[in-house]
């Protein structure tokens, strides 16, 4: 049985025989029977198991519940705490209505075009366009 030890993460892998892949990687070492591996600081601070001296390791923090957070910081209990969410209709996307279906009437397409068109000159053209032109200019729904 061969035991490999990752010197950067502390991971251990046991397998029958040797692995050509792990042998080719410089961070994996074969351990002798009873040998403990040692994590080597390679200077990369982003590794989750290694932290520099004096650096806070957030992985050791126990997450707080919402109730514990409110008790810890009561001033934060402003309007956002307990605020109800406003449901969004399926026809609304990012503050705009979706385009009407391609087979919707001319009036629906004109209403939609007035809502989404910002250019005043193009706004005045909406009344004179056909439904097909509106669909082409403002996109067709399903």
N, CA, C and O atoms as CSV, one atom per row, in Angstrom:
chain,resi,resn,atom,element,x,y,z
A,1,UNK,N,N,0.857,-1.175,0.000
A,1,UNK,CA,C,0.000,0.000,0.000
A,1,UNK,C,C,0.905,1.241,0.000
A,1,UNK,O,O,1.809,1.353,0.827
A,2,UNK,N,N,0.659,2.153,-0.918
A,2,UNK,CA,C,1.437,3.386,-1.034
A,2,UNK,C,C,0.593,4.545,-0.532
A,2,UNK,O,O,-0.568,4.685,-0.917
A,3,UNK,N,N,1.176,5.381,0.333
A,3,UNK,CA,C,0.479,6.544,0.853
A,3,UNK,C,C,1.146,7.803,0.299
A,3,UNK,O,O,2.335,8.041,0.507
A,4,UNK,N,N,0.349,8.599,-0.409
A,4,UNK,CA,C,0.825,9.886,-0.934
A,4,UNK,C,C,0.312,10.997,-0.032
A,4,UNK,O,O,-0.800,10.924,0.492
A,5,UNK,N,N,1.134,12.032,0.145
A,5,UNK,CA,C,0.777,13.173,0.991
A,5,UNK,C,C,0.992,14.450,0.178
A,5,UNK,O,O,2.062,14.659,-0.394
A,6,UNK,N,N,-0.033,15.298,0.135
A,6,UNK,CA,C,0.082,16.581,-0.558
A,6,UNK,C,C,0.667,17.590,0.424
A,6,UNK,O,O,0.040,17.915,1.433
A,7,UNK,N,N,1.865,18.085,0.130
A,7,UNK,CA,C,2.574,18.977,1.043
A,7,UNK,C,C,1.979,20.384,1.079
A,7,UNK,O,O,2.382,21.184,1.924
A,8,UNK,N,N,1.051,20.709,0.207
A,8,UNK,CA,C,0.440,22.046,0.220
A,8,UNK,C,C,-0.943,22.052,0.857
A,8,UNK,O,O,-1.334,23.038,1.482
A,9,UNK,N,N,-1.689,20.954,0.701
A,9,UNK,CA,C,-3.060,20.929,1.229
A,9,UNK,C,C,-3.240,19.981,2.399
A,9,UNK,O,O,-4.223,20.090,3.132
A,10,UNK,N,N,-2.304,19.046,2.592
A,10,UNK,CA,C,-2.438,18.079,3.673
A,10,UNK,C,C,-3.274,16.871,3.292
A,10,UNK,O,O,-3.524,16.017,4.142
A,11,UNK,N,N,-3.709,16.770,2.061
A,11,UNK,CA,C,-4.498,15.620,1.612
A,11,UNK,C,C,-3.649,14.361,1.588
A,11,UNK,O,O,-2.446,14.405,1.329
A,12,UNK,N,N,-4.311,13.221,1.868
A,12,UNK,CA,C,-3.644,11.915,1.828
A,12,UNK,C,C,-4.399,11.024,0.855
A,12,UNK,O,O,-5.627,11.061,0.773
A,13,UNK,N,N,-3.636,10.222,0.119
A,13,UNK,CA,C,-4.224,9.255,-0.805
A,13,UNK,C,C,-3.503,7.940,-0.606
A,13,UNK,O,O,-2.273,7.882,-0.634
A,14,UNK,N,N,-4.284,6.874,-0.402
A,14,UNK,CA,C,-3.703,5.539,-0.272
A,14,UNK,C,C,-4.140,4.714,-1.463
A,14,UNK,O,O,-5.313,4.718,-1.835
A,15,UNK,N,N,-3.186,4.001,-2.064
A,15,UNK,CA,C,-3.509,3.171,-3.219
A,15,UNK,C,C,-2.554,1.994,-3.311
A,15,UNK,O,O,-1.456,2.008,-2.753
A,16,UNK,N,N,-3.003,0.979,-4.029
A,16,UNK,CA,C,-2.128,-0.163,-4.308
A,16,UNK,C,C,-1.158,0.257,-5.395
A,16,UNK,O,O,-1.585,0.707,-6.458
A,17,UNK,N,N,0.104,0.125,-5.159
A,17,UNK,CA,C,1.104,0.502,-6.147
A,17,UNK,C,C,1.339,2.006,-6.151
A,17,UNK,O,O,0.917,2.723,-5.243
A,18,UNK,N,N,2.023,2.466,-7.193
A,18,UNK,CA,C,2.347,3.884,-7.288
A,18,UNK,C,C,1.569,4.524,-8.432
A,18,UNK,O,O,1.080,3.843,-9.334
A,19,UNK,N,N,1.469,5.848,-8.371
A,19,UNK,CA,C,0.778,6.612,-9.401
A,19,UNK,C,C,1.788,7.450,-10.162
A,19,UNK,O,O,2.481,8.281,-9.576
A,20,UNK,N,N,1.870,7.234,-11.463
A,20,UNK,CA,C,2.795,8.012,-12.284
A,20,UNK,C,C,2.419,9.498,-12.255
A,20,UNK,O,O,3.293,10.364,-12.292
A,21,UNK,N,N,1.140,9.779,-12.190
A,21,UNK,CA,C,0.681,11.176,-12.161
A,21,UNK,C,C,1.119,11.865,-10.879
A,21,UNK,O,O,1.677,12.961,-10.930
A,22,UNK,N,N,0.876,11.237,-9.721
A,22,UNK,CA,C,1.263,11.864,-8.455
A,22,UNK,C,C,2.783,11.927,-8.312
A,22,UNK,O,O,3.316,12.871,-7.729
A,23,UNK,N,N,3.476,10.923,-8.845
A,23,UNK,CA,C,4.946,10.943,-8.796
A,23,UNK,C,C,5.507,12.128,-9.585
A,23,UNK,O,O,6.569,12.649,-9.242
A,24,UNK,N,N,4.809,12.556,-10.632
A,24,UNK,CA,C,5.318,13.644,-11.472
A,24,UNK,C,C,5.036,15.027,-10.888
A,24,UNK,O,O,5.601,16.017,-11.354
A,25,UNK,N,N,4.179,15.110,-9.883
A,25,UNK,CA,C,3.847,16.403,-9.269
A,25,UNK,C,C,4.732,16.654,-8.058
A,25,UNK,O,O,4.900,15.778,-7.210
A,26,UNK,N,N,5.298,17.857,-7.981
A,26,UNK,CA,C,6.264,18.142,-6.915
A,26,UNK,C,C,5.632,18.325,-5.537
A,26,UNK,O,O,6.347,18.295,-4.536
A,27,UNK,N,N,4.332,18.512,-5.456
A,27,UNK,CA,C,3.701,18.726,-4.153
A,27,UNK,C,C,3.226,17.423,-3.496
A,27,UNK,O,O,2.753,17.458,-2.360
A,28,UNK,N,N,3.337,16.293,-4.170
A,28,UNK,CA,C,2.959,15.005,-3.603
A,28,UNK,C,C,4.218,14.223,-3.229
A,28,UNK,O,O,5.165,14.127,-4.009
A,29,UNK,N,N,4.201,13.669,-2.015
A,29,UNK,CA,C,5.350,12.926,-1.490
A,29,UNK,C,C,4.856,11.558,-1.011
A,29,UNK,O,O,3.771,11.444,-0.441
A,30,UNK,N,N,5.660,10.530,-1.250
A,30,UNK,CA,C,5.315,9.197,-0.752
A,30,UNK,C,C,5.780,9.113,0.698
A,30,UNK,O,O,6.938,9.398,1.003
A,31,UNK,N,N,4.866,8.720,1.591
A,31,UNK,CA,C,5.185,8.601,3.012
A,31,UNK,C,C,5.581,7.158,3.331
A,31,UNK,O,O,5.006,6.202,2.810
A,32,UNK,N,N,6.565,7.039,4.190
A,32,UNK,CA,C,6.928,5.721,4.706
A,32,UNK,C,C,5.897,5.325,5.743
A,32,UNK,O,O,5.165,6.178,6.243
A,33,UNK,N,N,5.828,4.052,6.072
A,33,UNK,CA,C,4.846,3.571,7.034
A,33,UNK,C,C,5.041,4.265,8.382
A,33,UNK,O,O,6.141,4.263,8.933
A,34,UNK,N,N,3.977,4.852,8.905
A,34,UNK,CA,C,4.033,5.541,10.189
A,34,UNK,C,C,4.519,6.984,10.100
A,34,UNK,O,O,4.486,7.700,11.100
A,35,UNK,N,N,4.963,7.420,8.946
A,35,UNK,CA,C,5.473,8.789,8.787
A,35,UNK,C,C,4.301,9.771,8.662
A,35,UNK,O,O,3.310,9.499,7.984
A,36,UNK,N,N,4.441,10.895,9.319
A,36,UNK,CA,C,3.456,11.970,9.214
A,36,UNK,C,C,3.954,12.979,8.190
A,36,UNK,O,O,5.139,13.310,8.173
A,37,UNK,N,N,3.083,13.461,7.355
A,37,UNK,CA,C,3.478,14.464,6.381
A,37,UNK,C,C,3.495,15.850,7.008
A,37,UNK,O,O,2.842,16.098,8.022
A,38,UNK,N,N,4.247,16.741,6.395
A,38,UNK,CA,C,4.339,18.110,6.907
A,38,UNK,C,C,3.950,19.075,5.794
A,38,UNK,O,O,4.454,18.984,4.674
A,39,UNK,N,N,3.055,19.994,6.112
A,39,UNK,CA,C,2.637,20.995,5.139
A,39,UNK,C,C,3.741,22.030,5.010
A,39,UNK,O,O,4.254,22.541,6.005
A,40,UNK,N,N,4.099,22.331,3.765
A,40,UNK,CA,C,5.174,23.268,3.475
A,40,UNK,C,C,4.560,24.554,2.948
A,40,UNK,O,O,3.775,24.534,2.000
A,41,UNK,N,N,4.921,25.673,3.565
A,41,UNK,CA,C,4.430,26.967,3.102
A,41,UNK,C,C,5.217,27.354,1.863
A,41,UNK,O,O,6.416,27.624,1.934
A,42,UNK,N,N,4.529,27.377,0.718
A,42,UNK,CA,C,5.198,27.689,-0.535
A,42,UNK,C,C,5.036,29.154,-0.929
A,42,UNK,O,O,5.365,29.530,-2.054
A,43,UNK,N,N,4.536,29.979,-0.022
A,43,UNK,CA,C,4.410,31.412,-0.279
A,43,UNK,C,C,3.114,31.819,-0.946
A,43,UNK,O,O,2.912,33.006,-1.202
A,44,UNK,N,N,2.235,30.890,-1.233
A,44,UNK,CA,C,0.964,31.215,-1.864
A,44,UNK,C,C,-0.076,31.377,-0.760
A,44,UNK,O,O,-0.501,30.392,-0.156
A,45,UNK,N,N,-0.484,32.613,-0.498
A,45,UNK,CA,C,-1.408,32.874,0.607
A,45,UNK,C,C,-2.845,32.516,0.274
A,45,UNK,O,O,-3.684,32.463,1.173
A,46,UNK,N,N,-3.151,32.268,-0.991
A,46,UNK,CA,C,-4.524,31.967,-1.356
A,46,UNK,C,C,-4.925,30.538,-1.027
A,46,UNK,O,O,-6.103,30.197,-1.122
A,47,UNK,N,N,-3.985,29.706,-0.647
A,47,UNK,CA,C,-4.328,28.325,-0.330
A,47,UNK,C,C,-5.128,28.305,0.971
A,47,UNK,O,O,-4.741,28.943,1.951
A,48,UNK,N,N,-6.240,27.576,0.979
A,48,UNK,CA,C,-7.128,27.615,2.144
A,48,UNK,C,C,-6.523,27.048,3.413
A,48,UNK,O,O,-6.946,27.439,4.500
A,49,UNK,N,N,-5.552,26.144,3.332
A,49,UNK,CA,C,-5.008,25.530,4.531
A,49,UNK,C,C,-3.793,26.273,5.070
A,49,UNK,O,O,-3.307,25.960,6.157
A,50,UNK,N,N,-3.303,27.242,4.329
A,50,UNK,CA,C,-2.117,27.961,4.760
A,50,UNK,C,C,-2.445,29.438,4.965
A,50,UNK,O,O,-3.051,30.071,4.100
A,51,UNK,N,N,-2.051,29.969,6.086
A,51,UNK,CA,C,-2.211,31.399,6.317
A,51,UNK,C,C,-0.897,31.937,6.853
A,51,UNK,O,O,-0.154,31.246,7.550
A,52,UNK,N,N,-0.634,33.172,6.513
A,52,UNK,CA,C,0.587,33.805,7.001
A,52,UNK,C,C,0.425,34.129,8.480
A,52,UNK,O,O,-0.702,34.280,8.952
A,53,UNK,N,N,1.519,34.241,9.218
A,53,UNK,CA,C,1.424,34.589,10.630
A,53,UNK,C,C,0.713,35.936,10.802
A,53,UNK,O,O,1.027,36.903,10.108
A,54,UNK,N,N,-0.229,35.990,11.716
A,54,UNK,CA,C,-0.948,37.224,12.004
A,54,UNK,C,C,-2.121,37.487,11.081
A,54,UNK,O,O,-2.801,38.501,11.234
A,55,UNK,N,N,-2.382,36.589,10.112
A,55,UNK,CA,C,-3.495,36.770,9.186
A,55,UNK,C,C,-4.684,35.973,9.702
A,55,UNK,O,O,-4.548,34.812,10.088
A,56,UNK,N,N,-5.852,36.612,9.704
A,56,UNK,CA,C,-7.071,35.944,10.179
A,56,UNK,C,C,-7.477,34.856,9.193
A,56,UNK,O,O,-7.509,35.094,7.986
A,57,UNK,N,N,-7.782,33.682,9.691
A,57,UNK,CA,C,-8.231,32.573,8.860
A,57,UNK,C,C,-9.748,32.466,8.965
A,57,UNK,O,O,-10.250,31.931,9.954
A,58,UNK,N,N,-10.501,32.965,7.963
A,58,UNK,CA,C,-11.959,32.961,8.042
A,58,UNK,C,C,-12.565,31.562,8.014
A,58,UNK,O,O,-13.726,31.398,8.386
A,59,UNK,N,N,-11.818,30.557,7.585
A,59,UNK,CA,C,-12.379,29.214,7.523
A,59,UNK,C,C,-12.652,28.651,8.915
A,59,UNK,O,O,-13.385,27.672,9.049
A,60,UNK,N,N,-12.076,29.253,9.949
A,60,UNK,CA,C,-12.306,28.764,11.306
A,60,UNK,C,C,-13.512,29.427,11.963
A,60,UNK,O,O,-13.937,29.004,13.038
A,61,UNK,N,N,-14.069,30.463,11.330
A,61,UNK,CA,C,-15.222,31.154,11.898
A,61,UNK,C,C,-16.473,30.291,11.787
A,61,UNK,O,O,-16.695,29.624,10.777
A,62,UNK,N,N,-17.274,30.312,12.822
A,62,UNK,CA,C,-18.550,29.621,12.795
A,62,UNK,C,C,-19.588,30.623,12.286
A,62,UNK,O,O,-19.732,31.695,12.875
A,63,UNK,N,N,-20.311,30.307,11.213
A,63,UNK,CA,C,-21.290,31.263,10.691
A,63,UNK,C,C,-22.390,31.536,11.702
A,63,UNK,O,O,-22.834,30.640,12.421
A,64,UNK,N,N,-22.823,32.794,11.744
A,64,UNK,CA,C,-23.893,33.191,12.655
A,64,UNK,C,C,-25.233,33.084,11.952
A,64,UNK,O,O,-25.325,33.227,10.732
A,65,UNK,N,N,-26.268,32.832,12.734
A,65,UNK,CA,C,-27.617,32.851,12.171
A,65,UNK,C,C,-28.070,34.302,12.046
A,65,UNK,O,O,-27.446,35.199,12.613
A,66,UNK,N,N,-29.141,34.532,11.313
A,66,UNK,CA,C,-29.667,35.890,11.166
A,66,UNK,C,C,-30.042,36.484,12.522
A,66,UNK,O,O,-29.808,37.667,12.771
A,67,UNK,N,N,-30.614,35.675,13.381
A,67,UNK,CA,C,-31.006,36.157,14.708
A,67,UNK,C,C,-29.786,36.588,15.514
A,67,UNK,O,O,-29.817,37.619,16.186
A,68,UNK,N,N,-28.706,35.798,15.451
A,68,UNK,CA,C,-27.478,36.152,16.165
A,68,UNK,C,C,-26.857,37.431,15.602
A,68,UNK,O,O,-26.321,38.246,16.352
A,69,UNK,N,N,-26.930,37.602,14.285
A,69,UNK,CA,C,-26.409,38.834,13.681
A,69,UNK,C,C,-27.192,40.054,14.144
A,69,UNK,O,O,-26.602,41.104,14.400
A,70,UNK,N,N,-28.526,39.932,14.255
A,70,UNK,CA,C,-29.354,41.053,14.720
A,70,UNK,C,C,-29.041,41.397,16.178
A,70,UNK,O,O,-29.003,42.570,16.550
A,71,UNK,N,N,-28.815,40.358,17.006
A,71,UNK,CA,C,-28.483,40.606,18.408
A,71,UNK,C,C,-27.104,41.248,18.537
A,71,UNK,O,O,-26.888,42.094,19.404
A,72,UNK,N,N,-26.178,40.847,17.677
A,72,UNK,CA,C,-24.822,41.370,17.722
A,72,UNK,C,C,-24.768,42.833,17.283
A,72,UNK,O,O,-23.965,43.604,17.810
A,73,UNK,N,N,-25.605,43.221,16.334
A,73,UNK,CA,C,-25.588,44.577,15.804
A,73,UNK,C,C,-27.020,45.098,15.675
A,73,UNK,O,O,-27.575,45.092,14.576
A,74,UNK,N,N,-27.631,45.551,16.782
A,74,UNK,CA,C,-29.036,45.973,16.735
A,74,UNK,C,C,-29.266,47.233,15.899
A,74,UNK,O,O,-30.385,47.451,15.437
A,75,UNK,N,N,-28.233,48.077,15.687
A,75,UNK,CA,C,-28.413,49.298,14.888
A,75,UNK,C,C,-28.692,48.974,13.433
A,75,UNK,O,O,-29.266,49.793,12.715
A,76,UNK,N,N,-28.292,47.784,12.987
A,76,UNK,CA,C,-28.477,47.406,11.586
A,76,UNK,C,C,-29.925,47.043,11.290
A,76,UNK,O,O,-30.274,46.807,10.133
A,77,UNK,N,N,-30.759,46.995,12.293
A,77,UNK,CA,C,-32.162,46.622,12.097
A,77,UNK,C,C,-32.930,47.796,11.510
A,77,UNK,O,O,-33.795,48.372,12.169
A,78,UNK,N,N,-32.617,48.144,10.289
A,78,UNK,CA,C,-33.272,49.246,9.595
A,78,UNK,C,C,-34.411,48.739,8.745
A,78,UNK,O,O,-34.950,47.662,9.000
A,79,UNK,N,N,-34.782,49.503,7.736
A,79,UNK,CA,C,-35.912,49.128,6.911
A,79,UNK,C,C,-35.710,47.838,6.123
A,79,UNK,O,O,-36.690,47.199,5.739
A,80,UNK,N,N,-34.458,47.439,5.871
A,80,UNK,CA,C,-34.220,46.232,5.086
A,80,UNK,C,C,-34.533,44.966,5.873
A,80,UNK,O,O,-34.851,43.935,5.279
A,81,UNK,N,N,-34.447,45.026,7.199
A,81,UNK,CA,C,-34.698,43.842,8.014
A,81,UNK,C,C,-36.197,43.600,8.072
A,81,UNK,O,O,-36.960,44.479,8.472
A,82,UNK,N,N,-36.605,42.436,7.681
A,82,UNK,CA,C,-38.017,42.087,7.719
A,82,UNK,C,C,-38.824,42.718,6.596
A,82,UNK,O,O,-40.051,42.626,6.593
A,83,UNK,N,N,-38.156,43.355,5.645
A,83,UNK,CA,C,-38.860,44.002,4.549
A,83,UNK,C,C,-39.456,42.938,3.633
A,83,UNK,O,O,-38.811,41.940,3.314
A,84,UNK,N,N,-40.689,43.168,3.219
A,84,UNK,CA,C,-41.327,42.210,2.331
A,84,UNK,C,C,-40.885,42.461,0.906
A,84,UNK,O,O,-40.675,43.601,0.493
A,85,UNK,N,N,-40.748,41.381,0.162
A,85,UNK,CA,C,-40.345,41.481,-1.225
A,85,UNK,C,C,-41.568,41.710,-2.097
A,85,UNK,O,O,-42.653,41.201,-1.814
A,86,UNK,N,N,-41.382,42.472,-3.148
A,86,UNK,CA,C,-42.459,42.740,-4.084
A,86,UNK,C,C,-42.398,41.712,-5.201
A,86,UNK,O,O,-41.391,41.631,-5.905
A,87,UNK,N,N,-43.440,40.934,-5.378
A,87,UNK,CA,C,-43.403,39.932,-6.443
A,87,UNK,C,C,-43.376,40.602,-7.816
A,87,UNK,O,O,-43.976,41.657,-8.020
A,88,UNK,N,N,-42.681,39.980,-8.737
A,88,UNK,CA,C,-42.578,40.493,-10.095
A,88,UNK,C,C,-43.389,39.589,-11.000
A,88,UNK,O,O,-43.289,38.364,-10.921
A,89,UNK,N,N,-44.197,40.198,-11.863
A,89,UNK,CA,C,-45.005,39.419,-12.792
A,89,UNK,C,C,-44.105,38.789,-13.834
A,89,UNK,O,O,-43.032,39.308,-14.145
A,90,UNK,N,N,-44.553,37.659,-14.372
A,90,UNK,CA,C,-43.774,36.964,-15.391
A,90,UNK,C,C,-43.535,37.833,-16.613
A,90,UNK,O,O,-42.543,37.650,-17.319
A,91,UNK,N,N,-44.430,38.776,-16.870
A,91,UNK,CA,C,-44.293,39.600,-18.068
A,91,UNK,C,C,-43.292,40.730,-17.887
A,91,UNK,O,O,-43.005,41.450,-18.843
A,92,UNK,N,N,-42.749,40.905,-16.673
A,92,UNK,CA,C,-41.802,41.981,-16.426
A,92,UNK,C,C,-40.386,41.425,-16.329
A,92,UNK,O,O,-40.141,40.430,-15.647
A,93,UNK,N,N,-39.469,42.076,-17.014
A,93,UNK,CA,C,-38.066,41.683,-16.956
A,93,UNK,C,C,-37.245,42.939,-16.784
A,93,UNK,O,O,-37.301,43.834,-17.627
A,94,UNK,N,N,-36.468,43.027,-15.687
A,94,UNK,CA,C,-35.583,44.162,-15.419
A,94,UNK,C,C,-36.292,45.497,-15.579
A,94,UNK,O,O,-35.724,46.425,-16.154
A,95,UNK,N,N,-37.499,45.613,-15.092
A,95,UNK,CA,C,-38.212,46.886,-15.122
A,95,UNK,C,C,-38.946,47.148,-16.422
A,95,UNK,O,O,-39.673,48.137,-16.514
A,96,UNK,N,N,-38.786,46.311,-17.421
A,96,UNK,CA,C,-39.474,46.493,-18.691
A,96,UNK,C,C,-40.376,45.302,-18.940
A,96,UNK,O,O,-40.107,44.190,-18.484
A,97,UNK,N,N,-41.449,45.551,-19.671
A,97,UNK,CA,C,-42.303,44.456,-20.096
A,97,UNK,C,C,-41.606,43.684,-21.198
A,97,UNK,O,O,-40.802,44.238,-21.948
A,98,UNK,N,N,-41.917,42.416,-21.289
A,98,UNK,CA,C,-41.427,41.623,-22.405
A,98,UNK,C,C,-42.198,42.057,-23.644
A,98,UNK,O,O,-43.314,42.564,-23.529
A,99,UNK,N,N,-41.624,41.867,-24.818
A,99,UNK,CA,C,-42.371,42.200,-26.024
A,99,UNK,C,C,-43.612,41.319,-26.129
A,99,UNK,O,O,-43.597,40.166,-25.699
A,100,UNK,N,N,-44.670,41.855,-26.693
A,100,UNK,CA,C,-45.862,41.020,-26.868
A,100,UNK,C,C,-45.585,39.895,-27.869
A,100,UNK,O,O,-44.581,39.909,-28.581
A,101,UNK,N,N,-46.468,38.958,-27.904
A,101,UNK,CA,C,-46.334,37.864,-28.866
A,101,UNK,C,C,-46.419,38.429,-30.277
A,101,UNK,O,O,-47.034,39.473,-30.497
A,102,UNK,N,N,-45.804,37.744,-31.228
A,102,UNK,CA,C,-45.808,38.228,-32.611
A,102,UNK,C,C,-47.219,38.345,-33.178
A,102,UNK,O,O,-47.478,39.172,-34.052
A,103,UNK,N,N,-48.121,37.517,-32.677
A,103,UNK,CA,C,-49.479,37.556,-33.206
A,103,UNK,C,C,-50.386,38.516,-32.429
A,103,UNK,O,O,-51.592,38.555,-32.671
A,104,UNK,N,N,-49.812,39.297,-31.491
A,104,UNK,CA,C,-50.605,40.291,-30.747
A,104,UNK,C,C,-51.022,41.409,-31.701
A,104,UNK,O,O,-50.430,41.579,-32.767
A,105,UNK,N,N,-52.032,42.157,-31.315
A,105,UNK,CA,C,-52.562,43.210,-32.172
A,105,UNK,C,C,-51.651,44.423,-32.266
A,105,UNK,O,O,-50.705,44.573,-31.492
A,106,UNK,N,N,-51.955,45.289,-33.233
A,106,UNK,CA,C,-51.190,46.500,-33.481
A,106,UNK,C,C,-51.172,47.404,-32.249
A,106,UNK,O,O,-50.136,47.986,-31.926
A,107,UNK,N,N,-52.294,47.527,-31.569
A,107,UNK,CA,C,-52.373,48.413,-30.396
A,107,UNK,C,C,-51.409,47.960,-29.293
A,107,UNK,O,O,-50.760,48.790,-28.656
A,108,UNK,N,N,-51.315,46.650,-29.070
A,108,UNK,CA,C,-50.388,46.142,-28.039
A,108,UNK,C,C,-48.949,46.445,-28.426
A,108,UNK,O,O,-48.144,46.820,-27.574
A,109,UNK,N,N,-48.623,46.287,-29.689
A,109,UNK,CA,C,-47.272,46.577,-30.148
A,109,UNK,C,C,-46.961,48.058,-30.047
A,109,UNK,O,O,-45.835,48.426,-29.711
A,110,UNK,N,N,-47.921,48.908,-30.327
A,110,UNK,CA,C,-47.702,50.351,-30.195
A,110,UNK,C,C,-47.499,50.732,-28.730
A,110,UNK,O,O,-46.628,51.545,-28.422
A,111,UNK,N,N,-48.287,50.159,-27.827
A,111,UNK,CA,C,-48.124,50.434,-26.390
A,111,UNK,C,C,-46.735,49.999,-25.920
A,111,UNK,O,O,-46.057,50.724,-25.191
A,112,UNK,N,N,-46.328,48.810,-26.349
A,112,UNK,CA,C,-45.007,48.315,-25.956
A,112,UNK,C,C,-43.906,49.227,-26.500
A,112,UNK,O,O,-42.963,49.555,-25.779
A,113,UNK,N,N,-44.017,49.631,-27.745
A,113,UNK,CA,C,-43.004,50.486,-28.361
A,113,UNK,C,C,-42.906,51.823,-27.636
A,113,UNK,O,O,-41.806,52.348,-27.463
A,114,UNK,N,N,-44.030,52.378,-27.211
A,114,UNK,CA,C,-44.003,53.656,-26.474
A,114,UNK,C,C,-43.282,53.506,-25.132
A,114,UNK,O,O,-42.608,54.430,-24.677
A,115,UNK,N,N,-43.427,52.342,-24.504
A,115,UNK,CA,C,-42.781,52.116,-23.199
A,115,UNK,C,C,-41.270,51.995,-23.317
A,115,UNK,O,O,-40.544,52.489,-22.453
A,116,UNK,N,N,-40.781,51.345,-24.373
A,116,UNK,CA,C,-39.360,51.057,-24.459
A,116,UNK,C,C,-38.565,52.054,-25.297
A,116,UNK,O,O,-37.338,52.088,-25.208
A,117,UNK,N,N,-39.233,52.854,-26.096
A,117,UNK,CA,C,-38.530,53.796,-26.971
A,117,UNK,C,C,-38.188,55.072,-26.221
A,117,UNK,O,O,-39.070,55.723,-25.661
A,118,UNK,N,N,-36.895,55.435,-26.208
A,118,UNK,CA,C,-36.432,56.640,-25.524
A,118,UNK,C,C,-36.266,57.826,-26.468
A,118,UNK,O,O,-36.347,58.978,-26.041
A,119,UNK,N,N,-36.038,57.549,-27.731
A,119,UNK,CA,C,-35.784,58.601,-28.708
A,119,UNK,C,C,-37.103,59.285,-29.086
A,119,UNK,O,O,-37.996,58.627,-29.619
A,120,UNK,N,N,-37.249,60.618,-28.818
A,120,UNK,CA,C,-38.502,61.317,-29.112
A,120,UNK,C,C,-38.877,61.273,-30.598
A,120,UNK,O,O,-40.057,61.205,-30.944
A,121,UNK,N,N,-37.875,61.313,-31.465
A,121,UNK,CA,C,-38.162,61.280,-32.898
A,121,UNK,C,C,-38.761,59.940,-33.302
A,121,UNK,O,O,-39.713,59.882,-34.080
A,122,UNK,N,N,-38.197,58.875,-32.768
A,122,UNK,CA,C,-38.723,57.538,-33.081
A,122,UNK,C,C,-40.067,57.311,-32.395
A,122,UNK,O,O,-40.901,56.556,-32.896
A,123,UNK,N,N,-40.280,57.963,-31.242
A,123,UNK,CA,C,-41.580,57.873,-30.556
A,123,UNK,C,C,-42.693,58.377,-31.474
A,123,UNK,O,O,-43.768,57.783,-31.551
A,124,UNK,N,N,-42.412,59.488,-32.173
A,124,UNK,CA,C,-43.449,60.064,-33.045
A,124,UNK,C,C,-43.720,59.184,-34.261
A,124,UNK,O,O,-44.786,59.295,-34.865
A,125,UNK,N,N,-42.788,58.314,-34.635
A,125,UNK,CA,C,-42.965,57.418,-35.784
A,125,UNK,C,C,-43.835,56.210,-35.462
A,125,UNK,O,O,-44.341,55.556,-36.374
A,126,UNK,N,N,-44.018,55.905,-34.187
A,126,UNK,CA,C,-44.698,54.668,-33.784
A,126,UNK,C,C,-46.095,54.567,-34.382
A,126,UNK,O,O,-46.495,53.494,-34.835
A,127,UNK,N,N,-46.840,55.666,-34.388
A,127,UNK,CA,C,-48.222,55.626,-34.891
A,127,UNK,C,C,-48.281,55.254,-36.374
A,127,UNK,O,O,-49.249,54.632,-36.813
A,128,UNK,N,N,-47.263,55.624,-37.147
A,128,UNK,CA,C,-47.293,55.377,-38.585
A,128,UNK,C,C,-46.742,54.027,-39.006
A,128,UNK,O,O,-46.810,53.686,-40.187
A,129,UNK,N,N,-46.196,53.246,-38.076
A,129,UNK,CA,C,-45.604,51.961,-38.421
A,129,UNK,C,C,-46.654,50.853,-38.442
A,129,UNK,O,O,-47.641,50.894,-37.706
A,130,UNK,N,N,-46.421,49.874,-39.294
A,130,UNK,CA,C,-47.288,48.697,-39.310
A,130,UNK,C,C,-46.870,47.760,-38.178
A,130,UNK,O,O,-45.810,47.920,-37.573
A,131,UNK,N,N,-47.723,46.788,-37.913
A,131,UNK,CA,C,-47.391,45.824,-36.863
A,131,UNK,C,C,-46.110,45.075,-37.209
A,131,UNK,O,O,-45.287,44.842,-36.324
A,132,UNK,N,N,-45.917,44.694,-38.458
A,132,UNK,CA,C,-44.728,43.966,-38.885
A,132,UNK,C,C,-43.469,44.809,-38.666
A,132,UNK,O,O,-42.432,44.283,-38.262
A,133,UNK,N,N,-43.558,46.120,-38.932
A,133,UNK,CA,C,-42.419,47.005,-38.721
A,133,UNK,C,C,-42.096,47.128,-37.227
A,133,UNK,O,O,-40.929,47.157,-36.836
A,134,UNK,N,N,-43.138,47.200,-36.402
A,134,UNK,CA,C,-42.935,47.281,-34.944
A,134,UNK,C,C,-42.284,45.996,-34.421
A,134,UNK,O,O,-41.375,46.047,-33.592
A,135,UNK,N,N,-42.755,44.849,-34.913
A,135,UNK,CA,C,-42.185,43.570,-34.495
A,135,UNK,C,C,-40.711,43.508,-34.892
A,135,UNK,O,O,-39.874,43.055,-34.111
A,136,UNK,N,N,-40.397,43.959,-36.100
A,136,UNK,CA,C,-39.025,43.931,-36.572
A,136,UNK,C,C,-38.138,44.869,-35.753
A,136,UNK,O,O,-37.010,44.516,-35.408
A,137,UNK,N,N,-38.646,46.058,-35.444
A,137,UNK,CA,C,-37.838,47.063,-34.734
A,137,UNK,C,C,-37.679,46.736,-33.253
A,137,UNK,O,O,-36.599,46.944,-32.700
A,138,UNK,N,N,-38.728,46.227,-32.591
A,138,UNK,CA,C,-38.705,46.052,-31.139
A,138,UNK,C,C,-38.651,44.597,-30.695
A,138,UNK,O,O,-38.799,44.303,-29.509
A,139,UNK,N,N,-38.441,43.696,-31.630
A,139,UNK,CA,C,-38.263,42.287,-31.254
A,139,UNK,C,C,-39.566,41.579,-31.057
A,139,UNK,O,O,-40.535,42.161,-30.572
A,140,UNK,N,N,-39.595,40.336,-31.427
A,140,UNK,CA,C,-40.821,39.557,-31.308
A,140,UNK,C,C,-40.779,38.590,-30.167
A,140,UNK,O,O,-39.783,37.895,-29.971
A,141,UNK,N,N,-41.852,38.534,-29.406
A,141,UNK,CA,C,-41.975,37.543,-28.343
A,141,UNK,C,C,-42.331,36.204,-28.945
A,141,UNK,O,O,-42.172,35.990,-30.147
A,142,UNK,N,N,-42.812,35.304,-28.111
A,142,UNK,CA,C,-43.127,33.970,-28.603
A,142,UNK,C,C,-44.478,33.931,-29.262
A,142,UNK,O,O,-44.904,32.877,-29.736
